[in-house]
Amino acid sequence: MFNSNESHHSSHHHHENLDDSEIFKRRSLSARKRRKMLKKFTFMALCVLAAIVSLAVVFLYVFARGD
């Protein structure tokens, strides 16, 4: 049987020997991806909120008029 350390690290050799510029580039790319995902999430959340507010306004206009 394999040692758990050996089997876990057997396919993870691509992170060895990274120089400072490579580390900076990878961190920059991951930060860019996080910002992009956050923008998408924020946009979708605001769209859902706008739809809820719009539906509430229409509902109140149609069903809650005082006449």
C-alpha positions as semicolon CSV with decimal commas, in nm:
position;residue;x (nm);y (nm);z (nm)
1;M;0,000;0,000;0,000
2;F;0,107;0,359;-0,055
3;N;0,202;0,588;0,224
4;S;-0,065;0,862;0,246
5;N;0,201;1,130;0,197
6;E;0,338;0,965;-0,113
7;S;0,003;0,916;-0,282
8;H;-0,113;1,266;-0,195
9;H;0,195;1,444;-0,327
10;S;0,265;1,224;-0,627
11;S;0,082;1,444;-0,877
12;H;0,155;1,785;-0,723
13;H;0,500;1,862;-0,858
14;H;0,404;2,172;-1,054
15;H;0,436;2,407;-0,751
16;E;0,805;2,344;-0,699
17;N;1,071;2,603;-0,788
18;L;0,851;2,908;-0,838
19;D;1,037;3,234;-0,857
20;D;0,897;3,563;-0,725
21;S;0,763;3,678;-1,061
22;E;0,575;3,353;-1,114
23;I;0,423;3,373;-0,765
24;F;0,319;3,734;-0,826
25;K;0,166;3,644;-1,162
26;R;-0,035;3,357;-1,016
27;R;-0,160;3,570;-0,727
28;S;-0,257;3,847;-0,967
29;L;-0,448;3,607;-1,188
30;S;-0,631;3,451;-0,895
31;A;-0,718;3,797;-0,759
32;R;-0,849;3,895;-1,104
33;K;-1,066;3,582;-1,114
34;R;-1,201;3,654;-0,765
35;R;-1,290;4,012;-0,864
36;K;-1,460;3,891;-1,181
37;M;-1,667;3,637;-0,987
38;L;-1,757;3,899;-0,727
39;K;-1,872;4,137;-1,003
40;K;-2,096;3,868;-1,151
41;F;-2,240;3,779;-0,812
42;T;-2,302;4,144;-0,722
43;F;-2,467;4,212;-1,058
44;M;-2,697;3,913;-1,024
45;A;-2,785;4,001;-0,665
46;L;-2,873;4,357;-0,765
47;C;-3,082;4,231;-1,059
48;V;-3,277;4,003;-0,827
49;L;-3,325;4,286;-0,579
50;A;-3,446;4,520;-0,857
51;A;-3,693;4,257;-0,977
52;I;-3,828;4,207;-0,624
53;V;-3,872;4,582;-0,573
54;S;-4,039;4,618;-0,914
55;L;-4,280;4,333;-0,843
56;A;-4,359;4,481;-0,501
57;V;-4,438;4,819;-0,658
58;V;-4,664;4,661;-0,921
59;F;-4,835;4,447;-0,657
60;L;-4,899;4,747;-0,432
61;Y;-5,023;4,956;-0,723
62;V;-5,266;4,688;-0,845
63;F;-5,392;4,535;-0,521
64;A;-5,347;4,799;-0,251
65;R;-5,514;5,100;-0,407
66;G;-5,760;5,265;-0,175
67;D;-6,052;5,312;-0,408
